């Protein structure tokens, strides 16, 4: 199988995770082939328990350090081993109710068993009008944290884990609007504070995420978004302005980390919806595999090309985006002047954090390489979703020194969908002892990963594939040959007046991407209960009409360019090419799941 084939083909995920036993990665040009030692499963290789439900590279074990913390985002570890977590709330999480207390959490393991037995919440609460944040870091005796539109710092306590002094504002006025309102950051040894300001739009269109709409030219959004801003961690009361922009053209660079030589690496979330917004240029299968996610090096004045360019990993180059005259991936134009990535990864996996490993607990092969937490895709519909894992990318002298491997997998559980995944990796940190911490914002879990293999000369190898279902991983019961459908056992759906059960069944297949290139499940979940991008269609609450089939048909046909309660913009028909009969069937199905009786 050619793992370097053009990206119009589906990524061979199993080939990425299971190759030859004992084959170690070889230095050379970056690729996406992966290797694994003997297949590892939870509880094997000297591990106690089931590794918290995930699989790991051979020789590594995990404990559940803490659980059910809320929407845990990024992590930082103090010199005394106390782990600090920033949690987030608000529109992205459907304005749900966070756990009581502050959005910041301090955790400590005083027993040495790999589990936090002291957990303290502090900082602002939802009652204070706060929604928490993503970014968090430790620097010179202070805990720095993103909160709403600012970055603040707390003096670390001389004893205990909860800061007692009031926070001080380091930077304020950071933008909070649009598609990427979070502000992850990193601080280097000199106190340089690098802050990611993700783009407000998908591709700088005048109508965000709408089909065939060209991009604004110039894209004035770049003056205040889609780049990295530089501040001084030692100064208070700094204010956001365009003047502090350090690098640009970075659509959403959530993961920022430095290597031992001081190089600044960042991840790049590639743009969405090439197929849905430009159906004459891209098929939905191409959309599922374009563009690549990226690992880049940040330098003063770097321009990574957004919104004019995206990285095509099949062609190994930046190409011109359709909003700016692109022709489906052949034209390069101005993109030849932009900075290409150090390494590339499958499309839409969503790199939410990245950590250059400088600890000594892991084998030496991991030194100065990058762990990347992939939150998991939604925009691969109707193809299968991907990501929901942590990968390791070997690096040397600021370049990829081999292909990435999946280091930890199985976070999602039986269903890889944003709304139904059990866990979604979001944060990474390393402790003073070299242990790796992994956070998840779906179940609020944190894993602590250590190397138990004994031989520090062990090479880099991939984790075993996770069990196909949660039932199989715990009971060992065989699966039925047709698999397990998320709606199995549910009460039969009602049929709208004038429709037929066959029409509802066709609508369900379209919704789930099994017919006519439907893309609905990507935003609304295969169960229709919604995700951060799309509303819950089963709640009986109708935002754009009265819930009738006619009103639903109008909404689907015209799209939702300005959503009322969610972050995801919907193009007409979700970007699919539906006939009137298909549109009617889909409308019947949406009506049916919105009117079904509880069961």
N, C-alpha and C positions, 0 to 999 in steps of 0.2 A: 504493500500500500504506500503510495506516495504522499507523505505528510507535508510536502511542500507544494501540493497541487493548488491551483487557483482557488481563491476563497469563495467562489460561487458554490463549491461543494460543501456538504455538511461536515463539520469537524468530527473526526473519528475519536470520540471521547474515550471509548474503551481502549483504543490503540494508544491513547495518551497515557493510560494508567497501568496497562498490563503489557509488558514486553518480555524480554528474556530474563530468566532468573540469574542474578549475580552480575549482570552486565552494568558496569559503571559508566557514568557520563564521560564522554571524551571532549577535550577542549577543541574548539573550532568555531565555525560560523554558527550563529543562532539558528535554531530550528525548533520544531515542536514535537520531536520524537521524545519519548520518555522510556525509562527503564525502571525495573523493580527487582529487588532481591526476591527471596521466597515470599509468596503472598502472605501479608500480615492481616490478622483479624483481631478485633477487640479481645483483650485478655491473653494474647499470645506474646511471645518474646519476653517473658518475665514480668509483664504488666499485671497489676492487680486490678480486678474489676474489668469493666468494658470500655475504658478510656472515655467515659462520658458519652458513649454512642458514636464516636468518630473512629475512623481508621487513620493510621499514621505511617510514615516511612519506617522501615524495619529498624528496630533498636530504640524507638521512641515510645514513650508512654505518657498518658494524660490523666489528670484528676479534674473533677469539677470543682474549681476553686470557689465559685459562688453561683447562685442561680436566682432567676426571677427578680432581677434588679431593675426592670423597666427597659427602656430602649437604650442599652449601653452602647456608647459610640467609641471614642478613643480612650487610650489608657496611658498612664505614666507611673513609673515606680520610683519612689524616693530611695536615697542611699540606705535607709534602715529597712528596706524591703516592703514598706507599706505601699499597697497598690491603690492608685486613685483613678476613678472612672468619671467621665462626663456622660450624662444621659440627656436625651433630647425628647421633645414633645411637640405638640402643635399640629399644623395642617398635614404634614407629611405622614403622621400617624393617626389621621382621621380625628384629631382633637380628642383622643381617648384620655382616660383618667390615669395619670402616672401614679406610681406608688407614693404614699404620703411621705412628706419630708422634702429636703432639698434635692436639687438635681445632681449635685456632686456627691460622690461616695468614696469613703476611705475604707480599705479592707486590709486585714492583717491575719496572718497565720501564726499563732503563738505556740501551736503544738507541733509544728513541723511535719504535718501529715498531708500537706498539699491542698488544704481546704481552709478558707477564711473562717475563723471563729469570732472575729470582731468586725462588725460592719456598722459604719456610722454614716448617716446622711447629713449634709450641711449645705449652706449656701441658699440662694433664693428658691422659692417654691412657685407653684402654679398660682397660688393665692396672691403672690406678689406681682402677678402679671408677667411672669417669666416663663420661658419655654425651654430653658436649658441650652445645650449646645453640643458640639462635637469635639472641638480642639481642647487638648490638655497637655501640659508639659511641666517638668521640674527644672528649675534653674536657680543656682546660688541661694538655696534655702527658701525658695518660694515655689508655690504651686500656681501655675498660670492656667487660666481656664476661659474658654469662650462662653459667653452668656448673652443671649439676644444679640444686640448690635455692637458688643464690645468684648475686649479681652481684659480680664482683671487678674490680679495676683493676690494670693494669701500667703502670709508668712507661715512656714511650716512650724508646728509646735515642737518645743524641746522634749516633750514627753506626750504620749498618747498619739492619736491619729487625726483628730479633728482640729483644724485651725481655730484659734480663738479670737484673733484680731480681725477687724473689719477689712474687707477687700479694698485694694487700691486699683484705680482704673489706669491701664497702660495705654490702650487705644480705644476710641469710641467712634461712633458714626459709621460703622461698617454696614454696607447695604444688606438688606434683608428680603428683598423682593425677588420674584422670578423662580426659575426652575431649581436653582442651586443656592439656597440662602445660608448654608453653613459656612464656617470659617475655620477649617483645620489649620494647624500651624506647627512649626518646629523652631527651635532655638539652638544656635550653634555655640561653641565654647566662647566666642567673643561677644555673645549677647545679641547677635543679629537675629531678629524675629521675622521669620518668613511666613507670610499669611496667604493662604489660598482664597481667592474670591472667584467662585465659579460663575459661569455665564448665567445671565437671566433668561436666555432663550436657547433653543436647540441649535439653531444655525443662523441667528441674526436676521430672520425674516421680519418683514413689517407685520405679518400675521403669523405668529409663532405656530409651527408644526402644521401649517395648512398646505395642501397640495399645490404645486406649480407656482408658488410665490417666491420671487427672487429675493436675494439677500440685500439688506441695506448697504449702500456703497457711497461713502465709507461706512463701516460699521462703528458708529460712535459709541456703542456699548463697550468697546475695548478700552475706552478711556477710564472706565470705573469697574470693569468686570473682566472675567476670563483671563486671569493672569495671577502672578504672585506679587504681593506687595511686601516691602521691606520696612521694618520699624526697629527701634532700639528697645530691647527687653529691660534695660536699666533705667529708662526714662518713663515718667508718668505723664498722664494727660496729653498724649498725642492724639491727633484727630485725623480721620481718614480724608484723603484727597487724592486726585489723580497723580500728584507729583511723586508719590512714594512707590509707583509701579516699578517692579524689578524685572519681571519677564512678562511676556504677553502671548496671546494665541493659545492659551491652555484652557480648554473648555471647562474642565473640572478636575483640578489637581489635588485630590483629597489626601493622598499619601505623600508625605515629605520626610526624608531622612538623609543623614550624612554618613559618608564612609570614613575610614581612618585617615584618609588623605585630605579630608575636608570638602570633598565633592558633594554637591547638593543634588540629590535625586528626587524626582516626583513622578507620580502616576498621572495618567491622562485618561479620563472617560471619553471614549470616542462618541461622536454624534449619533443620534437615533434616526430611524424612519426614512431611510433612503428609498425603500420600496413603497412605503405608504404615501410619501409625499411626492415621489417622482416615478410613478408606475410605468411611464413610457421608457425610462432609462434603466430601471432595476426590477428584477423579479423579487418576490418575497423570499425566495431561497437565497438570492444574493444579499438581500437585506439582513438575513440572519447571520451572515458571515462577513459583513462589512459594516463599519471599518474596524480595524484592529484596536484593542486597548493598548496603551503605550507606557513604557518606562523611559523617562527623559532625564537629562542632566540640565539643571538650572544654572544659567549664567546671566550676569547683568546684560539686559537688552535682548535676551533670546526671544525669538518669535517662532512658535511651534505651528502656526498656520491657521488655527481656527479664526474665523469661520470659512475662509476661502478654500481650505484644504482638509483632507482626511488621509489617514495612512492605510494603504492597501497592502496587506501583508503577503498576498499572492504575488503582487508585482514588486514588492519590496521597495516602495517609494510613496511619497506624498503625491496625491493627485487632486485635480481641481474639483471642488464641490459643485453640484448642479445649481445651487443658488447663485453661483458666481461664474456661470458659463461652462461648467463641466458637462461632459458628454457620456457619462456612465463609467468613467474610470480611465479613459485613454488620454485625455488632455492633462498636461502638467502645469503649464503656464507659470504663474508667479510662485507656485509651490516649490519650484527648484531653488528658490531663495530662502526657504523656511528650514527650520532645524528638524531633522528626522530623529526618531527615537533610538535609544540604546537597545531596546528589546521590545517585541510585540507579542500580544496574547489574543486569544479568540474574542470575537466581537461580542459586545454587550454583557460581558461577565461582570463589569462594574467594580474596578479596583478601589475599595473604600479606605484602605490604609496600606502602608508599606513600611518596612523596617529593615535597615541594613544591620545585619547581625554582627556585633562586636564582642559577644560574650565568649567565654572559654569552656562552657559546659558541653556544648555540642562538638562533634568532630571538626577537625581543622578545615575540612572541605567547605564548611558553611561560613567560614570567616569572610567578612566583607561582601557576602552575597545578600540578595534581597528576598525577604519573605513578603508576599503580597496577599492581602485578605480580599477575596472577591465576593462581593455582596450577593451576586447572582442576577441573572438576566430576566427581562420581561419582554424585550423587543425582538425576540427570535421567533415569535409566532408567525405562521403556523408550524414552524419547525420546533423541535424540542428545545427547552430552555437549558442553559448551562451555567457554569460557575459554581457558586455556593461552596467554595473550597478555599484553601490556603495553598499557594504554590511557592516554590523556591526557585529563584533565578540566579545561577552562578554569575559572578562578576569578577573581572580582573582589570586593573588600570582603567576603570571607568567604562569598560565595554563588557558585553555579554561574552562569557567564556565557555558557554555550552547551552544546551536547550533547558528550558524550565522543566520541573517535575511538579506533580501534585503532591504536596507534602502532607496535607490533612484533608480528609474528605468525609462525606456522610453527614454533614451538618443539616442539610435540608430534610432528611428522612425520606419517606416514601414518595413525596411529590415535590418536584422542583418547580414551584410556582411562588411568586412573591408573597401572595396572601396565604399560602398553605404550607410553606416550608416551616419546619420545626425551628430551625435556627438559620441565621444569615450572618456570616463573618463581617465584622466592621472595624475592629480595632486590634492592634498588636503592640506589645511592649516586652522588653527583656528586663529581668530582675538582676540585682547585683550578683546573684549566684549563677547567672546565665540561663535560667529557665525562661521559656517563652510563654507569654500570656496571650490568649485569643479571646476577643469579646464578640458577642452576638447581640444585635438589636431587636431580634424577633422574640426570642424566649428570655432574653436578659441573662444569658449564661456566660461565664468566663471559665475557660480551660487553662490549666497550667501544664505545660509540656516539658518533659525532661528526657535526656538521653540515658538509656539503661543498657545500651548494647555492649558496653565495656571497652571495645576497641575504638579508640579515638581516630584511628587511621581509616575508619570506615568511609567509603565514598558516598556520593549522593544517590539516592534511589527513591522511587516513587512509592506512595502509599498504595495499598491494595484497594480495589474498588469497594465502595460501601455495599452492604446488603441491599437488595432491590427494594425491600419493604421493611418497615419497623417490625412487623410481625415475624418475618423470617429471622431477624437479628436476635429476637428474644425467645421465640418458641421453637424455632427450627421446623415449623410446619411447612410443607410444600405449598406453593402457590397454585391456584387454578390456572390452566393453560391460557385462559383469556385475560389473566391479570386481575387487578383489583381496581374497579372504577370508583372515582370519588363519590358518585351518587348512588352506589349500590345499596339497595335496601330502602331507598327513599320512597316516600309516598308518590304515586304517579302524578305527573304534572297535569294541571287543568288545561283545558283547551279553550282558546278565545272563541267568542261567538262567531259563527261563520267559517271557522277554520277546522282543520282535521288533525288528529294525532300524528299522522304522517308528516304534516307540515311542521308541527312542533318538533318532531324528531329530526327533520332536515335542518331546522333552525339551530338545534342543539349541536349538530355536527359542524355547521358553519361557525357557530360561536366558539367551539373548541378547536377550530383550525383543521378539522378533519375533512372539510369540503369547501370548495370554492375560494380557497385562500383566506378564510376568515381569520381575523387577528384579535377578536374581542377578548379572548382569555388572557392575552398578554397584559392587559391593564385591569381587567375585572376579575381575573382568576378563573380557573376552570369551573369553580363552583358558583361563580357570579357574585361572591360575597365581597368583592372589592380588594384593592391594594392601595398603596400610596398614590398610584397614578390614576386609578379609576374608582368610581363609586360602587357601593353595595347595591346591586340590582334586585336583591331578594328581600330588602327591608320593607318594601311597600311605600317608601318615601320617594316621590318623583320630583326631580329638580327642574325638569324642562317640559312640563305638561301635566295632564291630569291622570296619567297612567293608562290611557286608552291605547289600543293598537295603533290608531291613527296618529296620536301624539308621539308614540315611540318611533313610528316609521319616519315622521318628520325629523326627529332628533338624529336618528341614525343617518338619514339621507343627507342632512345639512351639516352634520358634525357639531362639535362643541368647541369653538375657537376660544371662548373665555369661560372656563369652568367656574362654578360658584363655590364649591367646597373642596376641590381636589387639585392636585398639581398637574395632572395629565391632560393635555389638550388632545381632542379627538378630531382627526380629519374626517371628511365625509365618508361614510361607510367604513370607518376605521382604516381607510387606506386600501381596502380590498375593492375588487372590481365585481360588483354584484348585479345580477339581473333583477328586474322587478319581482320576479317570482322568488328569487333568493332573499331579496330585501323583505318581502312579505313573510317568508318563513322565519327569518331571523327576528323580525318584530313580534311574531307570534310566540317565539320561544322566550324572548325577554319579558313579554307580558306574562307568560306562564310562570316563570320563576319568581316574578314579582307578586303573583297572586296565589302562590302555592300555600297550602295550609301547613302550619308547624307540625312536625312529626317527631 
